[in-house]
Amino acid sequence: MGEGVRRAERKVPGGKLVQMTAGGGKVRLTGDFFLHPEDSLPGLEAFLASIHSDDAASAIAAYAERNGIRMIGLGPEDIAALLAEVRP
């Protein structure tokens, strides 16, 4: 991992492992989960990099609803918890 890159991982309900890395103004979400539509991950990652909200879980849920994204294997709360860990 490069300098300034932060990483977090979390076991979500059901035992799935999800990881997040952040650095250089980018966020990357990886692990054992699915998003539908399948091509929605880059947009979600860009959105996560731009969030500066105290209530990230609600912002993520609203983004997913606006964009018709269905999350399988994780939820907005899981993503928000990871985001809180990788933020400086």
Backbone atoms as SQL, in Angstrom:
CREATE TABLE atoms (id INTEGER PRIMARY KEY, chain TEXT, resi INTEGER, resn TEXT, atom TEXT, x REAL, y REAL, z REAL);
INSERT INTO atoms VALUES
  (1, 'A', 1, 'MET', 'N', 0.840, -1.178, 0.000),
  (2, 'A', 1, 'MET', 'CA', 0.000, 0.000, 0.000),
  (3, 'A', 1, 'MET', 'C', 0.883, 1.238, 0.000),
  (4, 'A', 2, 'GLY', 'N', 0.497, 2.231, -0.752),
  (5, 'A', 2, 'GLY', 'CA', 1.291, 3.441, -0.865),
  (6, 'A', 2, 'GLY', 'C', 1.161, 4.333, 0.349),
  (7, 'A', 3, 'GLU', 'N', 2.037, 5.315, 0.407),
  (8, 'A', 3, 'GLU', 'CA', 2.014, 6.268, 1.506),
  (9, 'A', 3, 'GLU', 'C', 0.733, 7.086, 1.447),
  (10, 'A', 4, 'GLY', 'N', 0.117, 7.283, 2.597),
  (11, 'A', 4, 'GLY', 'CA', -1.119, 8.059, 2.667),
  (12, 'A', 4, 'GLY', 'C', -2.364, 7.270, 2.335),
  (13, 'A', 5, 'VAL', 'N', -2.215, 5.999, 1.995),
  (14, 'A', 5, 'VAL', 'CA', -3.374, 5.156, 1.710),
  (15, 'A', 5, 'VAL', 'C', -3.792, 4.469, 3.005),
  (16, 'A', 6, 'ARG', 'N', -5.065, 4.561, 3.311),
  (17, 'A', 6, 'ARG', 'CA', -5.607, 3.947, 4.518),
  (18, 'A', 6, 'ARG', 'C', -6.522, 2.805, 4.118),
  (19, 'A', 7, 'ARG', 'N', -6.538, 1.753, 4.937),
  (20, 'A', 7, 'ARG', 'CA', -7.315, 0.558, 4.622),
  (21, 'A', 7, 'ARG', 'C', -8.105, 0.124, 5.850),
  (22, 'A', 8, 'ALA', 'N', -9.317, -0.335, 5.620),
  (23, 'A', 8, 'ALA', 'CA', -10.149, -0.887, 6.688),
  (24, 'A', 8, 'ALA', 'C', -10.880, -2.098, 6.135),
  (25, 'A', 9, 'GLU', 'N', -11.186, -3.031, 7.025),
  (26, 'A', 9, 'GLU', 'CA', -12.004, -4.164, 6.614),
  (27, 'A', 9, 'GLU', 'C', -12.993, -4.473, 7.714),
  (28, 'A', 10, 'ARG', 'N', -14.086, -5.110, 7.299),
  (29, 'A', 10, 'ARG', 'CA', -15.189, -5.341, 8.227),
  (30, 'A', 10, 'ARG', 'C', -15.906, -6.616, 7.815),
  (31, 'A', 11, 'LYS', 'N', -16.235, -7.430, 8.818),
  (32, 'A', 11, 'LYS', 'CA', -17.111, -8.575, 8.583),
  (33, 'A', 11, 'LYS', 'C', -18.532, -8.087, 8.804),
  (34, 'A', 12, 'VAL', 'N', -19.320, -8.182, 7.780),
  (35, 'A', 12, 'VAL', 'CA', -20.700, -7.728, 7.864),
  (36, 'A', 12, 'VAL', 'C', -21.586, -8.899, 8.262),
  (37, 'A', 13, 'PRO', 'N', -22.819, -8.635, 8.695),
  (38, 'A', 13, 'PRO', 'CA', -23.713, -9.733, 9.070),
  (39, 'A', 13, 'PRO', 'C', -23.770, -10.790, 7.961),
  (40, 'A', 14, 'GLY', 'N', -23.689, -12.047, 8.370),
  (41, 'A', 14, 'GLY', 'CA', -23.648, -13.123, 7.400),
  (42, 'A', 14, 'GLY', 'C', -22.229, -13.588, 7.143),
  (43, 'A', 15, 'GLY', 'N', -21.239, -12.921, 7.764),
  (44, 'A', 15, 'GLY', 'CA', -19.852, -13.341, 7.678),
  (45, 'A', 15, 'GLY', 'C', -19.094, -12.888, 6.449),
  (46, 'A', 16, 'LYS', 'N', -19.667, -12.006, 5.659),
  (47, 'A', 16, 'LYS', 'CA', -18.990, -11.503, 4.462),
  (48, 'A', 16, 'LYS', 'C', -17.921, -10.492, 4.852),
  (49, 'A', 17, 'LEU', 'N', -16.791, -10.517, 4.134),
  (50, 'A', 17, 'LEU', 'CA', -15.701, -9.590, 4.394),
  (51, 'A', 17, 'LEU', 'C', -15.692, -8.501, 3.324),
  (52, 'A', 18, 'VAL', 'N', -15.667, -7.250, 3.769),
  (53, 'A', 18, 'VAL', 'CA', -15.663, -6.100, 2.868),
  (54, 'A', 18, 'VAL', 'C', -14.482, -5.218, 3.256),
  (55, 'A', 19, 'GLN', 'N', -13.749, -4.724, 2.247),
  (56, 'A', 19, 'GLN', 'CA', -12.599, -3.859, 2.492),
  (57, 'A', 19, 'GLN', 'C', -12.785, -2.520, 1.782),
  (58, 'A', 20, 'MET', 'N', -12.148, -1.509, 2.370),
  (59, 'A', 20, 'MET', 'CA', -12.137, -0.189, 1.749),
  (60, 'A', 20, 'MET', 'C', -10.727, 0.375, 1.862),
  (61, 'A', 21, 'THR', 'N', -10.275, 0.963, 0.782),
  (62, 'A', 21, 'THR', 'CA', -9.020, 1.710, 0.796),
  (63, 'A', 21, 'THR', 'C', -9.315, 3.134, 0.349),
  (64, 'A', 22, 'ALA', 'N', -8.574, 4.065, 0.905),
  (65, 'A', 22, 'ALA', 'CA', -8.762, 5.470, 0.542),
  (66, 'A', 22, 'ALA', 'C', -7.410, 6.153, 0.508),
  (67, 'A', 23, 'GLY', 'N', -7.239, 7.002, -0.475),
  (68, 'A', 23, 'GLY', 'CA', -6.016, 7.786, -0.592),
  (69, 'A', 23, 'GLY', 'C', -5.996, 8.493, -1.932),
  (70, 'A', 24, 'GLY', 'N', -5.331, 9.606, -1.972),
  (71, 'A', 24, 'GLY', 'CA', -5.234, 10.360, -3.215),
  (72, 'A', 24, 'GLY', 'C', -6.575, 10.834, -3.739),
  (73, 'A', 25, 'GLY', 'N', -7.522, 11.071, -2.828),
  (74, 'A', 25, 'GLY', 'CA', -8.841, 11.545, -3.237),
  (75, 'A', 25, 'GLY', 'C', -9.739, 10.474, -3.819),
  (76, 'A', 26, 'LYS', 'N', -9.335, 9.211, -3.699),
  (77, 'A', 26, 'LYS', 'CA', -10.127, 8.105, -4.238),
  (78, 'A', 26, 'LYS', 'C', -10.476, 7.118, -3.138),
  (79, 'A', 27, 'VAL', 'N', -11.597, 6.439, -3.335),
  (80, 'A', 27, 'VAL', 'CA', -12.040, 5.377, -2.431),
  (81, 'A', 27, 'VAL', 'C', -12.275, 4.140, -3.264),
  (82, 'A', 28, 'ARG', 'N', -11.828, 3.006, -2.750),
  (83, 'A', 28, 'ARG', 'CA', -12.053, 1.727, -3.444),
  (84, 'A', 28, 'ARG', 'C', -12.713, 0.759, -2.464),
  (85, 'A', 29, 'LEU', 'N', -13.791, 0.146, -2.914),
  (86, 'A', 29, 'LEU', 'CA', -14.577, -0.792, -2.117),
  (87, 'A', 29, 'LEU', 'C', -14.460, -2.168, -2.756),
  (88, 'A', 30, 'THR', 'N', -14.001, -3.158, -1.986),
  (89, 'A', 30, 'THR', 'CA', -13.831, -4.506, -2.506),
  (90, 'A', 30, 'THR', 'C', -14.361, -5.511, -1.485),
  (91, 'A', 31, 'GLY', 'N', -14.552, -6.731, -1.925),
  (92, 'A', 31, 'GLY', 'CA', -14.953, -7.781, -0.995),
  (93, 'A', 31, 'GLY', 'C', -16.056, -8.648, -1.535),
  (94, 'A', 32, 'ASP', 'N', -16.695, -9.340, -0.613),
  (95, 'A', 32, 'ASP', 'CA', -17.706, -10.338, -0.931),
  (96, 'A', 32, 'ASP', 'C', -19.101, -9.710, -0.883),
  (97, 'A', 33, 'PHE', 'N', -19.436, -8.944, -1.910),
  (98, 'A', 33, 'PHE', 'CA', -20.742, -8.292, -2.005),
  (99, 'A', 33, 'PHE', 'C', -21.076, -8.097, -3.480),
  (100, 'A', 34, 'PHE', 'N', -22.327, -7.762, -3.725),
  (101, 'A', 34, 'PHE', 'CA', -22.784, -7.490, -5.088),
  (102, 'A', 34, 'PHE', 'C', -23.561, -6.186, -5.103),
  (103, 'A', 35, 'LEU', 'N', -23.453, -5.495, -6.209),
  (104, 'A', 35, 'LEU', 'CA', -24.275, -4.313, -6.467),
  (105, 'A', 35, 'LEU', 'C', -25.017, -4.549, -7.765),
  (106, 'A', 36, 'HIS', 'N', -26.270, -4.158, -7.792),
  (107, 'A', 36, 'HIS', 'CA', -27.050, -4.193, -9.035),
  (108, 'A', 36, 'HIS', 'C', -27.576, -2.803, -9.273),
  (109, 'A', 37, 'PRO', 'N', -27.402, -2.210, -10.421),
  (110, 'A', 37, 'PRO', 'CA', -26.712, -2.787, -11.566),
  (111, 'A', 37, 'PRO', 'C', -25.220, -2.977, -11.280),
  (112, 'A', 38, 'GLU', 'N', -24.643, -3.956, -11.946),
  (113, 'A', 38, 'GLU', 'CA', -23.259, -4.346, -11.691),
  (114, 'A', 38, 'GLU', 'C', -22.247, -3.243, -12.006),
  (115, 'A', 39, 'ASP', 'N', -22.590, -2.351, -12.911),
  (116, 'A', 39, 'ASP', 'CA', -21.645, -1.292, -13.292),
  (117, 'A', 39, 'ASP', 'C', -21.758, -0.050, -12.407),
  (118, 'A', 40, 'SER', 'N', -22.437, -0.163, -11.265),
  (119, 'A', 40, 'SER', 'CA', -22.635, 0.996, -10.400),
  (120, 'A', 40, 'SER', 'C', -21.491, 1.233, -9.407),
  (121, 'A', 41, 'LEU', 'N', -20.544, 0.313, -9.298),
  (122, 'A', 41, 'LEU', 'CA', -19.473, 0.458, -8.312),
  (123, 'A', 41, 'LEU', 'C', -18.604, 1.703, -8.536),
  (124, 'A', 42, 'PRO', 'N', -18.138, 1.997, -9.745),
  (125, 'A', 42, 'PRO', 'CA', -17.300, 3.202, -9.919),
  (126, 'A', 42, 'PRO', 'C', -18.020, 4.491, -9.489),
  (127, 'A', 43, 'GLY', 'N', -19.290, 4.604, -9.785),
  (128, 'A', 43, 'GLY', 'CA', -20.042, 5.792, -9.380),
  (129, 'A', 43, 'GLY', 'C', -20.191, 5.877, -7.871),
  (130, 'A', 44, 'LEU', 'N', -20.449, 4.731, -7.233),
  (131, 'A', 44, 'LEU', 'CA', -20.558, 4.703, -5.778),
  (132, 'A', 44, 'LEU', 'C', -19.226, 5.080, -5.135),
  (133, 'A', 45, 'GLU', 'N', -18.128, 4.550, -5.660),
  (134, 'A', 45, 'GLU', 'CA', -16.811, 4.879, -5.114),
  (135, 'A', 45, 'GLU', 'C', -16.515, 6.372, -5.258),
  (136, 'A', 46, 'ALA', 'N', -16.855, 6.958, -6.393),
  (137, 'A', 46, 'ALA', 'CA', -16.650, 8.399, -6.590),
  (138, 'A', 46, 'ALA', 'C', -17.493, 9.196, -5.600),
  (139, 'A', 47, 'PHE', 'N', -18.726, 8.746, -5.373),
  (140, 'A', 47, 'PHE', 'CA', -19.596, 9.407, -4.404),
  (141, 'A', 47, 'PHE', 'C', -18.989, 9.312, -3.000),
  (142, 'A', 48, 'LEU', 'N', -18.500, 8.131, -2.636),
  (143, 'A', 48, 'LEU', 'CA', -17.909, 7.948, -1.309),
  (144, 'A', 48, 'LEU', 'C', -16.719, 8.876, -1.098),
  (145, 'A', 49, 'ALA', 'N', -15.939, 9.096, -2.142),
  (146, 'A', 49, 'ALA', 'CA', -14.784, 9.984, -2.042),
  (147, 'A', 49, 'ALA', 'C', -15.206, 11.427, -1.815),
  (148, 'A', 50, 'SER', 'N', -16.442, 11.761, -2.174),
  (149, 'A', 50, 'SER', 'CA', -16.907, 13.150, -2.055),
  (150, 'A', 50, 'SER', 'C', -17.720, 13.415, -0.790),
  (151, 'A', 51, 'ILE', 'N', -18.065, 12.383, -0.043),
  (152, 'A', 51, 'ILE', 'CA', -18.912, 12.562, 1.149),
  (153, 'A', 51, 'ILE', 'C', -18.146, 13.286, 2.246),
  (154, 'A', 52, 'HIS', 'N', -18.768, 14.306, 2.782),
  (155, 'A', 52, 'HIS', 'CA', -18.236, 15.016, 3.951),
  (156, 'A', 52, 'HIS', 'C', -19.383, 15.248, 4.916),
  (157, 'A', 53, 'SER', 'N', -20.134, 14.190, 5.169),
  (158, 'A', 53, 'SER', 'CA', -21.347, 14.269, 5.976),
  (159, 'A', 53, 'SER', 'C', -21.148, 13.537, 7.295),
  (160, 'A', 54, 'ASP', 'N', -21.752, 14.074, 8.342),
  (161, 'A', 54, 'ASP', 'CA', -21.731, 13.377, 9.635),
  (162, 'A', 54, 'ASP', 'C', -22.646, 12.160, 9.600),
  (163, 'A', 55, 'ASP', 'N', -23.624, 12.163, 8.712),
  (164, 'A', 55, 'ASP', 'CA', -24.555, 11.044, 8.597),
  (165, 'A', 55, 'ASP', 'C', -24.332, 10.348, 7.258),
  (166, 'A', 56, 'ALA', 'N', -23.169, 9.716, 7.127),
  (167, 'A', 56, 'ALA', 'CA', -22.795, 9.088, 5.866),
  (168, 'A', 56, 'ALA', 'C', -23.743, 7.969, 5.481),
  (169, 'A', 57, 'ALA', 'N', -24.236, 7.194, 6.454),
  (170, 'A', 57, 'ALA', 'CA', -25.122, 6.073, 6.131),
  (171, 'A', 57, 'ALA', 'C', -26.379, 6.564, 5.411),
  (172, 'A', 58, 'SER', 'N', -26.957, 7.659, 5.882),
  (173, 'A', 58, 'SER', 'CA', -28.149, 8.209, 5.217),
  (174, 'A', 58, 'SER', 'C', -27.817, 8.745, 3.833),
  (175, 'A', 59, 'ALA', 'N', -26.660, 9.388, 3.701),
  (176, 'A', 59, 'ALA', 'CA', -26.245, 9.915, 2.399),
  (177, 'A', 59, 'ALA', 'C', -26.018, 8.775, 1.406),
  (178, 'A', 60, 'ILE', 'N', -25.407, 7.684, 1.868),
  (179, 'A', 60, 'ILE', 'CA', -25.160, 6.527, 1.002),
  (180, 'A', 60, 'ILE', 'C', -26.474, 5.870, 0.606),
  (181, 'A', 61, 'ALA', 'N', -27.387, 5.719, 1.557),
  (182, 'A', 61, 'ALA', 'CA', -28.701, 5.128, 1.266),
  (183, 'A', 61, 'ALA', 'C', -29.457, 5.980, 0.253),
  (184, 'A', 62, 'ALA', 'N', -29.404, 7.300, 0.413),
  (185, 'A', 62, 'ALA', 'CA', -30.091, 8.203, -0.522),
  (186, 'A', 62, 'ALA', 'C', -29.460, 8.110, -1.912),
  (187, 'A', 63, 'TYR', 'N', -28.130, 8.044, -1.987),
  (188, 'A', 63, 'TYR', 'CA', -27.449, 7.907, -3.270),
  (189, 'A', 63, 'TYR', 'C', -27.878, 6.614, -3.955),
  (190, 'A', 64, 'ALA', 'N', -27.893, 5.523, -3.200),
  (191, 'A', 64, 'ALA', 'CA', -28.283, 4.229, -3.764),
  (192, 'A', 64, 'ALA', 'C', -29.723, 4.274, -4.278),
  (193, 'A', 65, 'GLU', 'N', -30.606, 4.879, -3.518),
  (194, 'A', 65, 'GLU', 'CA', -32.012, 4.963, -3.941),
  (195, 'A', 65, 'GLU', 'C', -32.153, 5.818, -5.205),
  (196, 'A', 66, 'ARG', 'N', -31.487, 6.973, -5.234),
  (197, 'A', 66, 'ARG', 'CA', -31.550, 7.866, -6.401),
  (198, 'A', 66, 'ARG', 'C', -31.059, 7.188, -7.671),
  (199, 'A', 67, 'ASN', 'N', -30.081, 6.304, -7.511),
  (200, 'A', 67, 'ASN', 'CA', -29.448, 5.668, -8.665),
  (201, 'A', 67, 'ASN', 'C', -29.906, 4.235, -8.898),
  (202, 'A', 68, 'GLY', 'N', -30.922, 3.798, -8.155),
  (203, 'A', 68, 'GLY', 'CA', -31.470, 2.463, -8.356),
  (204, 'A', 68, 'GLY', 'C', -30.485, 1.343, -8.044),
  (205, 'A', 69, 'ILE', 'N', -29.624, 1.560, -7.054),
  (206, 'A', 69, 'ILE', 'CA', -28.613, 0.566, -6.701),
  (207, 'A', 69, 'ILE', 'C', -29.152, -0.349, -5.598),
  (208, 'A', 70, 'ARG', 'N', -29.043, -1.621, -5.845),
  (209, 'A', 70, 'ARG', 'CA', -29.414, -2.632, -4.845),
  (210, 'A', 70, 'ARG', 'C', -28.126, -3.252, -4.314),
  (211, 'A', 71, 'MET', 'N', -27.962, -3.239, -2.997),
  (212, 'A', 71, 'MET', 'CA', -26.764, -3.783, -2.360),
  (213, 'A', 71, 'MET', 'C', -27.083, -5.157, -1.785),
  (214, 'A', 72, 'ILE', 'N', -26.227, -6.127, -2.091),
  (215, 'A', 72, 'ILE', 'CA', -26.399, -7.486, -1.597),
  (216, 'A', 72, 'ILE', 'C', -25.108, -7.882, -0.883),
  (217, 'A', 73, 'GLY', 'N', -25.220, -8.201, 0.395),
  (218, 'A', 73, 'GLY', 'CA', -24.052, -8.607, 1.169),
  (219, 'A', 73, 'GLY', 'C', -23.473, -7.500, 2.025),
  (220, 'A', 74, 'LEU', 'N', -24.009, -6.300, 1.909),
  (221, 'A', 74, 'LEU', 'CA', -23.621, -5.174, 2.750),
  (222, 'A', 74, 'LEU', 'C', -24.687, -4.101, 2.641),
  (223, 'A', 75, 'GLY', 'N', -24.641, -3.149, 3.555),
  (224, 'A', 75, 'GLY', 'CA', -25.612, -2.065, 3.546),
  (225, 'A', 75, 'GLY', 'C', -24.936, -0.724, 3.741),
  (226, 'A', 76, 'PRO', 'N', -25.702, 0.354, 3.650),
  (227, 'A', 76, 'PRO', 'CA', -25.145, 1.693, 3.817),
  (228, 'A', 76, 'PRO', 'C', -24.415, 1.884, 5.148),
  (229, 'A', 77, 'GLU', 'N', -24.914, 1.250, 6.216),
  (230, 'A', 77, 'GLU', 'CA', -24.275, 1.382, 7.524),
  (231, 'A', 77, 'GLU', 'C', -22.883, 0.761, 7.515),
  (232, 'A', 78, 'ASP', 'N', -22.745, -0.385, 6.836),
  (233, 'A', 78, 'ASP', 'CA', -21.437, -1.042, 6.743),
  (234, 'A', 78, 'ASP', 'C', -20.447, -0.167, 5.985),
  (235, 'A', 79, 'ILE', 'N', -20.900, 0.400, 4.877),
  (236, 'A', 79, 'ILE', 'CA', -20.039, 1.263, 4.066),
  (237, 'A', 79, 'ILE', 'C', -19.649, 2.507, 4.860),
  (238, 'A', 80, 'ALA', 'N', -20.618, 3.081, 5.585),
  (239, 'A', 80, 'ALA', 'CA', -20.342, 4.284, 6.392),
  (240, 'A', 80, 'ALA', 'C', -19.316, 3.983, 7.482),
  (241, 'A', 81, 'ALA', 'N', -19.403, 2.807, 8.107),
  (242, 'A', 81, 'ALA', 'CA', -18.451, 2.437, 9.160),
  (243, 'A', 81, 'ALA', 'C', -17.041, 2.318, 8.582),
  (244, 'A', 82, 'LEU', 'N', -16.924, 1.701, 7.419),
  (245, 'A', 82, 'LEU', 'CA', -15.628, 1.590, 6.760),
  (246, 'A', 82, 'LEU', 'C', -15.084, 2.962, 6.389),
  (247, 'A', 83, 'LEU', 'N', -15.960, 3.807, 5.863),
  (248, 'A', 83, 'LEU', 'CA', -15.559, 5.154, 5.466),
  (249, 'A', 83, 'LEU', 'C', -15.029, 5.934, 6.670),
  (250, 'A', 84, 'ALA', 'N', -15.685, 5.784, 7.817),
  (251, 'A', 84, 'ALA', 'CA', -15.226, 6.478, 9.026),
  (252, 'A', 84, 'ALA', 'C', -13.828, 6.009, 9.434),
  (253, 'A', 85, 'GLU', 'N', -13.521, 4.737, 9.198),
  (254, 'A', 85, 'GLU', 'CA', -12.203, 4.204, 9.558),
  (255, 'A', 85, 'GLU', 'C', -11.100, 4.690, 8.638),
  (256, 'A', 86, 'VAL', 'N', -11.404, 4.908, 7.370),
  (257, 'A', 86, 'VAL', 'CA', -10.351, 5.304, 6.421),
  (258, 'A', 86, 'VAL', 'C', -10.203, 6.810, 6.282),
  (259, 'A', 87, 'ARG', 'N', -11.127, 7.566, 6.820),
  (260, 'A', 87, 'ARG', 'CA', -11.012, 9.031, 6.761),
  (261, 'A', 87, 'ARG', 'C', -9.911, 9.491, 7.695),
  (262, 'A', 88, 'PRO', 'N', -9.148, 10.502, 7.286),
  (263, 'A', 88, 'PRO', 'CA', -8.079, 11.004, 8.173),
  (264, 'A', 88, 'PRO', 'C', -8.652, 11.687, 9.406);
